[in-house]
Amino acid sequence: MNVCGCEKEALVIEAVRCGTWDDALRTHAARCPVCADAALAADLLRELSDLDNTQVTLPNGGLIWWKAQLKAKRAAAERATQPISIVEKVFCACSILSAIGLLLWQWSSISAWFALLLNGLHMNSYSLQHSLVEVWEKSSPIYILCASALLLVFSLVGYLVWTEQ
């Protein structure tokens, strides 16, 4: 691409930089496309230079170094705790799936257990106590162990979810 320069291009750039325009040079820059582009570019560069000189204040080097060290420590801590976070999420998912599977697998026994318990609630206090003892005796120790384990797991999952927020 061959672009011919103008003999007054340097004068236009100097006039923009110093702010010393005369009428003849301003008229020439308005008619000459090369000088018009040069004036536009020089004006933009002058504005950027003024902006850079007035608004840039650099912080203390020690502060920059301290912030970089702090950021590096936080990144290292995040990388170190990432496997723990993944294991927590897998544990929560497995616990919920296990609880759902146990409920589906033993639904008939669980519903019978709750039916006995609800029958005891509709009676007087002596019958309620007798019904609770009957429910306890009919319950397999594995059900009691599973219910306790589920209660423990759900409380742990609830704690983990609560501390994440």
N, CA and C of each residue as an Amber inpcrd file, in Angstrom:
protein
   495
   0.8500000  -1.1610000   0.0000000   0.0000000   0.0000000   0.0000000
   0.8970000   1.2250000   0.0000000   0.7720000   2.0310000  -0.9430000
   1.5870000   3.2490000  -1.0640000   0.7760000   4.4360000  -0.5810000
   1.2000000   5.0080000   0.5340000   0.5560000   6.2050000   1.0500000
   1.5630000   7.3330000   0.9370000   1.1750000   8.3320000   0.2300000
   2.0720000   9.4800000   0.0730000   1.9000000  10.3870000   1.2740000
   2.9740000  10.8310000   1.8250000   2.9310000  11.7460000   2.9420000
   2.7420000  13.1660000   2.4570000   2.5590000  14.0640000   3.3560000
   2.4030000  15.4790000   3.0450000   3.5640000  16.2330000   3.6790000
   4.0210000  17.2680000   2.9900000   5.1740000  18.0080000   3.5080000
   4.8210000  18.7930000   4.7720000   3.5380000  19.0010000   5.0340000
   3.1200000  19.7540000   6.2220000   2.6610000  18.8390000   7.3710000
   2.8060000  17.5270000   7.1940000   2.3490000  16.5640000   8.2120000
   3.0860000  16.7760000   9.5400000   4.3860000  16.9520000   9.5060000
   5.1650000  17.1680000  10.7300000   4.7490000  18.4580000  11.4230000
   4.4400000  19.4970000  10.6240000   3.9910000  20.7590000  11.2170000
   2.6330000  20.6030000  11.9090000   1.7390000  19.8210000  11.2930000
   0.4190000  19.5750000  11.8810000   0.5630000  18.8280000  13.2040000
   1.4120000  17.7920000  13.2200000   1.6120000  17.0140000  14.4500000
   2.1880000  17.9040000  15.5430000   3.1480000  18.7480000  15.1950000
   3.7540000  19.6620000  16.1750000   2.7280000  20.6720000  16.6690000
   1.8500000  21.1420000  15.7890000   0.8190000  22.1100000  16.1790000
  -0.1750000  21.4600000  17.1510000  -0.5330000  20.2010000  16.9010000
  -1.4580000  19.5070000  17.8090000  -0.7850000  19.2950000  19.1660000
   0.4720000  18.9070000  19.1340000   1.1930000  18.6130000  20.3650000
   1.3730000  19.8700000  21.2260000   1.6940000  20.9620000  20.6060000
   1.9460000  22.2050000  21.3440000   0.7000000  23.0740000  21.4900000
  -0.2910000  22.8420000  20.6660000  -1.5040000  23.6550000  20.7070000
  -1.3430000  24.9830000  19.9940000  -0.4370000  25.0630000  19.0450000
  -0.1830000  26.3060000  18.3060000  -0.6480000  26.1500000  16.8680000
  -1.9100000  26.3690000  16.6310000  -2.4800000  26.2810000  15.2900000
  -2.5440000  27.6820000  14.6970000  -2.2140000  27.7800000  13.4370000
  -2.5040000  29.0290000  12.7270000  -3.5860000  28.7210000  11.7000000
  -4.1970000  29.7530000  11.1620000  -5.3330000  29.5630000  10.2670000
  -4.9580000  28.8170000   8.9950000  -3.8190000  29.0870000   8.4460000
  -3.4070000  28.4410000   7.1920000  -3.1940000  26.9360000   7.4080000
  -2.5770000  26.5910000   8.5330000  -2.3160000  25.1750000   8.8230000
  -3.6170000  24.4370000   9.1450000  -4.5140000  25.0940000   9.8360000
  -5.8060000  24.4840000  10.1650000  -6.6160000  24.2520000   8.8820000
  -6.5910000  25.1870000   7.9530000  -7.2940000  25.0430000   6.6760000
  -6.6850000  23.9150000   5.8660000  -5.3470000  23.8370000   5.8560000
  -4.6790000  22.7550000   5.1250000  -5.0380000  21.3920000   5.7240000
  -5.0680000  21.2820000   7.0480000  -5.3790000  20.0070000   7.7010000
  -6.8230000  19.5890000   7.4380000  -7.6980000  20.5540000   7.2560000
  -9.0910000  20.2350000   6.9670000  -9.2530000  19.6940000   5.5510000
  -8.3860000  20.1460000   4.6090000  -8.5010000  19.7050000   3.2150000
  -7.6500000  18.4930000   2.9050000  -6.5200000  18.3260000   3.5750000
  -5.5860000  17.2370000   3.2600000  -5.9260000  16.0050000   4.1040000
  -6.2510000  14.8410000   3.4630000  -6.6110000  13.6480000   4.2390000
  -5.4490000  13.1140000   5.0810000  -4.2260000  13.2400000   4.5910000
  -3.0720000  12.7460000   5.3520000  -2.8900000  13.5830000   6.6130000
  -2.9670000  14.8770000   6.4650000  -2.7980000  15.7580000   7.6190000
  -3.9780000  15.6550000   8.5870000  -5.1780000  15.4260000   8.0620000
  -6.3550000  15.2660000   8.9280000  -6.1980000  14.0220000   9.7990000
  -5.7500000  12.9190000   9.1870000  -5.5190000  11.6880000   9.9580000
  -4.4020000  11.8790000  10.9730000  -3.3490000  12.5640000  10.5760000
  -2.2240000  12.8100000  11.4800000  -2.6660000  13.6760000  12.6510000
  -3.5030000  14.6840000  12.3850000  -3.9930000  15.5580000  13.4540000
  -4.8910000  14.7760000  14.4180000  -5.7410000  13.9320000  13.8760000
  -6.6200000  13.1250000  14.7100000  -5.8150000  12.1810000  15.5970000
  -4.8510000  11.4830000  15.0100000  -4.0220000  10.5480000  15.7730000
  -3.1840000  11.2930000  16.8120000  -2.6190000  12.4250000  16.4380000
  -1.8020000  13.1920000  17.3700000  -2.6360000  13.7260000  18.5240000
  -3.8670000  14.1550000  18.2310000  -4.7540000  14.6510000  19.2800000
  -5.1180000  13.5320000  20.2510000  -5.4130000  12.3450000  19.7310000
  -5.7430000  11.2080000  20.5740000  -4.5470000  10.8190000  21.4480000
  -3.3730000  10.7740000  20.8690000  -2.1730000  10.4370000  21.6400000
  -1.8700000  11.4900000  22.7060000  -2.1190000  12.7490000  22.3950000
  -1.9060000  13.8040000  23.3820000  -2.8780000  13.6550000  24.5470000
  -4.1410000  13.3490000  24.2490000  -5.1340000  13.1450000  25.3060000
  -4.7630000  11.9560000  26.1840000  -4.3260000  10.8690000  25.5530000
  -3.9130000   9.7050000  26.3310000  -2.6870000  10.0170000  27.1870000
  -1.7690000  10.7800000  26.6500000  -0.5810000  11.1620000  27.4050000
  -0.9520000  12.0310000  28.5960000  -1.8600000  12.9750000  28.3850000
  -2.3150000  13.8110000  29.4950000  -3.0260000  12.9810000  30.5500000
  -3.8250000  12.0450000  30.1000000  -4.5500000  11.1710000  31.0160000
  -3.5770000  10.3280000  31.8230000  -2.5810000   9.7620000  31.1620000
  -1.5850000   8.9450000  31.8470000  -0.8110000   9.7610000  32.8740000
  -0.4670000  10.9870000  32.5320000   0.3440000  11.7960000  33.4320000
  -0.4300000  12.2870000  34.6430000  -1.7290000  12.5070000  34.5010000
  -2.4840000  13.0840000  35.6000000  -3.1120000  12.0480000  36.5190000
  -3.5380000  10.8980000  36.0170000  -4.3300000   9.9810000  36.8310000
  -3.5830000   8.7680000  37.3480000  -2.3700000   8.5800000  37.0060000
  -1.6600000   7.3840000  37.4250000  -0.9010000   7.6730000  38.7130000
  -1.2610000   6.9250000  39.7420000  -0.5030000   6.9530000  40.9870000
  -0.2130000   5.5010000  41.3480000   1.0190000   5.1720000  41.4230000
   1.4050000   3.7990000  41.7120000   1.4180000   3.5590000  43.2140000
   0.8850000   2.4160000  43.6370000   0.9330000   2.1140000  45.0680000
   2.3460000   1.7200000  45.4810000   2.5360000   1.6240000  46.7630000
   3.8250000   1.2510000  47.3220000   4.2170000  -0.1470000  46.8470000
   5.4740000  -0.3480000  46.5310000   5.9430000  -1.6470000  46.0560000
   5.7610000  -2.7400000  47.0940000   5.9290000  -2.4000000  48.3600000
   5.7350000  -3.3770000  49.4390000   4.2960000  -3.8470000  49.5050000
   3.3580000  -2.9350000  49.2770000   1.9450000  -3.2990000  49.2850000
   1.6170000  -4.2470000  48.1320000   2.1550000  -3.9640000  46.9640000
   1.9420000  -4.8400000  45.8090000   2.5160000  -6.2240000  46.0900000
   3.7030000  -6.2830000  46.6640000   4.3300000  -7.5650000  46.9710000
   3.5130000  -8.3220000  47.9990000   3.0280000  -7.6180000  49.0470000
   2.2300000  -8.2610000  50.0910000   0.9270000  -8.8300000  49.5160000
   0.2680000  -8.0590000  48.6440000  -0.9710000  -8.5440000  48.0290000
  -0.7170000  -9.7460000  47.1320000   0.3950000  -9.7450000  46.4210000
   0.7340000 -10.9030000  45.5780000   0.9940000 -12.1350000  46.4280000
   1.6820000 -11.9620000  47.5500000   1.9380000 -13.0970000  48.4420000
   0.6340000 -13.6130000  49.0380000  -0.2460000 -12.7090000  49.4270000
  -1.5390000 -13.1000000  49.9880000  -2.3730000 -13.8580000  48.9620000
  -2.3630000 -13.3780000  47.7210000  -3.1070000 -14.0550000  46.6560000
  -2.5400000 -15.4470000  46.4010000  -1.2180000 -15.5820000  46.4380000
  -0.5910000 -16.8870000  46.2260000  -0.9380000 -17.8500000  47.3580000
  -0.9720000 -17.3530000  48.5950000  -1.3320000 -18.2060000  49.7360000
  -2.7800000 -18.6590000  49.6450000  -3.6580000 -17.7510000  49.2490000
  -5.0780000 -18.1230000  49.1080000  -5.2700000 -19.1590000  48.0070000
  -4.5570000 -18.9890000  46.9030000  -4.6550000 -19.9550000  45.8100000
  -4.1260000 -21.3230000  46.2490000  -3.0310000 -21.3320000  47.0060000
  -2.4780000 -22.6000000  47.4930000  -3.4370000 -23.2720000  48.4720000
  -4.0670000 -22.4910000  49.3390000  -5.0270000 -23.0530000  50.2910000
  -6.2490000 -23.6060000  49.5570000  -6.6780000 -22.9130000  48.5310000
  -7.8280000 -23.3950000  47.7520000  -7.4890000 -24.6970000  47.0340000
  -6.2870000 -24.7730000  46.4720000  -5.8670000 -26.0150000  45.8090000
  -5.7470000 -27.1570000  46.8160000  -5.2950000 -26.8520000  48.0240000
  -5.1250000 -27.8960000  49.0340000  -6.4600000 -28.4120000  49.5510000
  -7.4600000 -27.5500000  49.6380000  -8.7590000 -27.9780000  50.1670000
  -9.7210000 -28.4540000  49.1010000  -9.3500000 -28.3700000  47.8490000
 -10.2450000 -28.8030000  46.7720000 -10.6030000 -30.2920000  46.8610000
  -9.6640000 -31.2120000  47.1360000 -10.0550000 -32.6150000  47.2670000
 -11.0220000 -32.8510000  48.4250000 -10.8540000 -32.1150000  49.5140000
 -11.7620000 -32.2620000  50.6520000 -13.1660000 -31.8290000  50.2510000
 -13.2600000 -30.7500000  49.5240000 -14.5630000 -30.2640000  49.0670000
 -15.2390000 -31.2690000  48.1380000 -14.4540000 -31.8830000  47.2750000
 -15.0120000 -32.8960000  46.3660000 -15.5080000 -34.1050000  47.1490000
 -14.7390000 -34.5460000  48.1270000 -15.1410000 -35.6980000  48.9490000
 -16.4060000 -35.3790000  49.7370000 -16.5190000 -34.1510000  50.2550000
 -17.7380000 -33.7570000  50.9650000 -18.9580000 -33.8540000  50.0580000
 -18.8290000 -33.3770000  48.8270000 -19.9680000 -33.4130000  47.9040000
 -20.3300000 -34.8480000  47.5290000 -19.3150000 -35.6860000  47.3170000
 -19.5770000 -37.0910000  46.9990000 -20.2280000 -37.7790000  48.1900000
 -19.7510000 -37.4740000  49.4090000 -20.3340000 -38.0460000  50.6120000
 -21.8020000 -37.6550000  50.7500000 -22.1120000 -36.3910000  50.5120000
 -23.5070000 -35.9380000  50.6010000 -24.3820000 -36.6610000  49.5770000
 -23.8940000 -36.7730000  48.3660000 -24.6810000 -37.4430000  47.3260000
 -24.8770000 -38.9190000  47.6620000 -23.8240000 -39.6010000  48.1120000
 -23.9440000 -41.0220000  48.4630000 -24.8740000 -41.2210000  49.6560000
 -24.8220000 -40.3210000  50.6210000 -25.6950000 -40.4330000  51.7940000
 -27.1580000 -40.2940000  51.4060000 -27.4350000 -39.3380000  50.5680000
 -28.8260000 -39.1340000  50.1420000 -29.3140000 -40.3200000  49.3170000
 -28.4790000 -40.7930000  48.4030000 -28.8690000 -41.9610000  47.6010000
 -29.0320000 -43.2050000  48.4660000 -28.1930000 -43.3850000  49.4620000
 -28.3150000 -44.5330000  50.3650000 -29.5970000 -44.4620000  51.1800000
 -29.9270000 -43.2690000  51.6610000 -31.1580000 -43.1070000  52.4280000
 -32.3800000 -43.3980000  51.5670000 -32.3720000 -42.9120000  50.3440000
 -33.5010000 -43.1840000  49.4370000 -33.5880000 -44.6750000  49.1310000
 -32.4490000 -45.2940000  48.8780000 -32.4450000 -46.7370000  48.6100000
 -32.9320000 -47.5380000  49.8000000 -32.5180000 -47.1870000  51.0100000
 -32.9680000 -47.8890000  52.2130000 -34.4660000 -47.7060000  52.4210000
 -34.9610000 -46.4910000  52.1930000 -36.4020000 -46.2600000  52.3240000
 -37.1980000 -47.0800000  51.3050000 -36.7480000 -47.1520000  50.0850000
 -37.4500000 -47.9320000  49.0720000 -37.3700000 -49.4330000  49.3540000
 -36.2250000 -49.8750000  49.8310000 -36.0150000 -51.3050000  50.0700000
 -36.8430000 -51.8010000  51.2600000 -36.9610000 -51.0020000  52.3060000
 -37.6640000 -51.4290000  53.5180000 -38.9450000 -50.6300000  53.7580000
 -39.5830000 -50.1920000  52.6840000 -40.7550000 -49.3500000  52.8470000
 -41.8880000 -50.0600000  53.5720000 -42.1330000 -51.3090000  53.2990000
 -43.2420000 -52.0220000  53.9620000 -42.9880000 -52.1320000  55.4610000
 -41.7730000 -52.4180000  55.8710000 -41.4590000 -52.5140000  57.2970000
 -41.5280000 -51.1380000  57.9650000 -41.0830000 -50.1280000  57.2870000
 -41.1090000 -48.7720000  57.8580000 -42.5400000 -48.2780000  57.9990000
 -43.3610000 -48.5250000  56.9970000 -44.7560000 -48.0790000  57.0870000
 -45.4960000 -48.8430000  58.1830000 -45.2110000 -50.1510000  58.3670000
 -45.8350000 -50.9110000  59.4530000 -45.3770000 -50.3680000  60.8050000
 -44.1200000 -50.0090000  60.9170000 -43.5810000 -49.4690000  62.1550000
 -44.2570000 -48.1470000  62.5070000 -44.4390000 -47.2850000  61.5010000
 -45.1290000 -46.0180000  61.7420000 -46.6070000 -46.2140000  62.0400000
 -47.2300000 -47.2330000  61.4340000 -48.6400000 -47.5150000  61.7180000
 -48.8110000 -47.9280000  63.1780000 -47.9200000 -48.7780000  63.6830000
 -47.9800000 -49.1640000  65.0970000 -47.7740000 -47.9470000  65.9920000
 -46.8680000 -47.1130000  65.6280000 -46.5900000 -45.9170000  66.4120000
 -47.7830000 -44.9640000  66.4030000 -48.4060000 -44.7690000  65.2420000
 -49.5640000 -43.8750000  65.1510000 -50.7760000 -44.4480000  65.8770000
 -50.9350000 -45.7660000  65.8610000 -52.0260000 -46.3830000  66.6260000
 -51.8560000 -46.0870000  68.1050000 -50.6260000 -46.1080000  68.5860000
 -50.3710000 -45.8130000  69.9890000 -50.6290000 -44.3600000  70.3250000
 -50.4590000 -43.4510000  69.3730000 -50.6990000 -42.0350000  69.6320000
 -52.1750000 -41.7130000  69.8080000 -53.0470000 -42.5150000  69.2330000
 -54.4870000 -42.2690000  69.3370000 -55.0690000 -42.8230000  70.6290000
 -54.3020000 -43.5070000  71.4240000 -54.7850000 -44.1230000  72.6660000
 -54.3910000 -43.2480000  73.8570000 -54.7970000 -43.7150000  75.0370000
 -54.4200000 -42.9660000  76.2280000 -52.9410000 -43.1890000  76.5500000
 -52.4390000 -42.5530000  77.6070000 -51.0040000 -42.5650000  77.8800000
 -50.4940000 -43.9670000  78.1990000 -51.3080000 -44.8060000  78.8920000
 -50.8620000 -46.1650000  79.1950000 -50.7650000 -46.9770000  77.9110000
 -51.7620000 -46.8420000  77.0500000 -51.7480000 -47.5730000  75.7830000
 -50.6150000 -47.0790000  74.8900000 -50.3490000 -45.7700000  74.9340000
 -49.2580000 -45.2150000  74.1530000 -47.9290000 -45.7990000  74.6120000
 -47.7520000 -45.8760000  75.9150000 -46.5160000 -46.4390000  76.4440000
 -46.3970000 -47.9130000  76.0590000 -47.5010000 -48.6420000  76.1540000
 -47.5100000 -50.0630000  75.7870000 -47.2270000 -50.2230000  74.2780000
 -47.8040000 -49.3270000  73.4570000 -47.5890000 -49.3810000  72.0150000
 -46.1330000 -49.0850000  71.6580000 -45.5390000 -48.1090000  72.3430000
 -44.1330000 -47.8010000  72.0850000 -43.2200000 -48.9710000  72.4510000
 -43.5390000 -49.6350000  73.5480000 -42.7560000 -50.8090000  73.9390000
 -42.9230000 -51.9110000  72.8980000 -44.1430000 -52.0610000  72.3800000
 -44.4020000 -53.0750000  71.3550000 -43.6380000 -52.7550000  70.0660000
 -43.6210000 -51.4820000  69.6990000 -42.8830000 -51.0660000  68.5020000
 -41.4020000 -51.3360000  68.7030000 -40.9100000 -51.0450000  69.8910000
 -39.4880000 -51.2690000  70.1900000 -39.1470000 -52.7530000  70.1250000
 -40.0130000 -53.5870000  70.6450000 -39.7480000 -55.0280000  70.6500000
 -39.8480000 -55.6250000  69.2520000 -40.7630000 -55.1230000  68.4380000
 -40.9370000 -55.6650000  67.0910000 -39.8820000 -55.1380000  66.1200000
 -39.2640000 -54.0450000  66.4850000 -38.2660000 -53.4730000  65.5930000
 -36.9850000 -54.2950000  65.6550000 -36.4840000 -54.5380000  64.4980000
 -35.2110000 -55.2310000  64.4000000 -34.1000000 -54.2570000  64.8110000
 -33.0710000 -54.7350000  65.4610000 -31.9690000 -53.8290000  65.8310000
 -31.3360000 -53.1540000  64.6130000 -31.4230000 -53.8110000  63.4590000
 -30.8470000 -53.2060000  62.2630000 -31.6120000 -51.9470000  61.8650000
 -32.9370000 -51.9360000  62.0780000 -33.7240000 -50.7440000  61.7630000
 -33.3490000 -49.5910000  62.6830000 -33.1790000 -49.9060000  63.9380000
 -32.8110000 -48.8710000  64.8920000 -31.4210000 -48.3300000  64.5520000
 -30.5190000 -49.2180000  64.2210000 -29.1710000 -48.8040000  63.8350000
 -29.2120000 -47.9590000  62.5630000 -29.9960000 -48.3770000  61.5810000
 -30.1000000 -47.6160000  60.3280000 -30.7350000 -46.2490000  60.5640000
 -31.7790000 -46.2110000  61.3910000 -32.4200000 -44.9250000  61.6780000
 -31.4490000 -43.9880000  62.3900000 -30.6720000 -44.5320000  63.3130000
 -29.6680000 -43.7080000  64.0080000 -28.5910000 -43.2320000  63.0460000
 -28.1400000 -44.1260000  62.1670000 -27.1170000 -43.7540000  61.1900000
 -27.6530000 -42.6930000  60.2340000 -28.9120000 -42.8630000  59.7890000
 -29.5010000 -41.8550000  58.9020000 -29.6210000 -40.5030000  59.5910000
 -30.0210000 -40.5190000  60.8510000 -30.1170000 -39.2720000  61.5970000
 -28.7520000 -38.6130000  61.7150000 -27.7320000 -39.3960000  61.9710000
 -26.3760000 -38.8700000  62.0720000 -25.8950000 -38.3200000  60.7260000
 -26.1430000 -39.0830000  59.6600000 -25.6980000 -38.6510000  58.3320000
 -26.4230000 -37.3730000  57.9150000 -27.7300000 -37.3180000  58.1200000
 -28.4690000 -36.1150000  57.7260000 -28.0600000 -34.9040000  58.5530000
 -27.7680000 -35.1090000  59.8190000 -27.3060000 -33.9740000  60.6140000
 -25.9240000 -33.5150000  60.1380000 -25.0560000 -34.4600000  59.7560000
 -23.7360000 -34.0900000  59.2380000 -23.8590000 -33.3830000  57.8970000
 -24.7130000 -33.8810000  57.0210000 -24.9310000 -33.2260000  55.7220000
 -25.5060000 -31.8230000  55.9300000 -26.4530000 -31.7060000  56.8450000
 -27.0090000 -30.3850000  57.1490000 -25.9620000 -29.4300000  57.6760000
 -25.0810000 -29.9300000  58.5290000 -24.0030000 -29.0950000  59.0480000
 -23.0670000 -28.6510000  57.9280000 -22.6950000 -29.5750000  57.0440000
 -21.7900000 -29.2320000  55.9450000 -22.4130000 -28.2170000  55.0050000
 -23.6960000 -28.3820000  54.7110000 -24.3800000 -27.4260000  53.8410000
 -24.4880000 -26.0690000  54.5260000 -24.7810000 -26.0590000  55.8000000
 -24.9370000 -24.8110000  56.5400000 -23.6120000 -24.0590000  56.6300000
 -22.4890000 -24.7740000  56.8340000 -21.2030000 -24.0910000  56.9590000
 -20.6970000 -23.6050000  55.6010000 -21.1280000 -24.2050000  54.4840000
 -20.7340000 -23.7390000  53.1630000 -21.3100000 -22.3640000  52.8870000
 -22.4990000 -22.0950000  53.4010000 -23.1490000 -20.8150000  53.1250000
 -22.6620000 -19.8250000  54.1260000
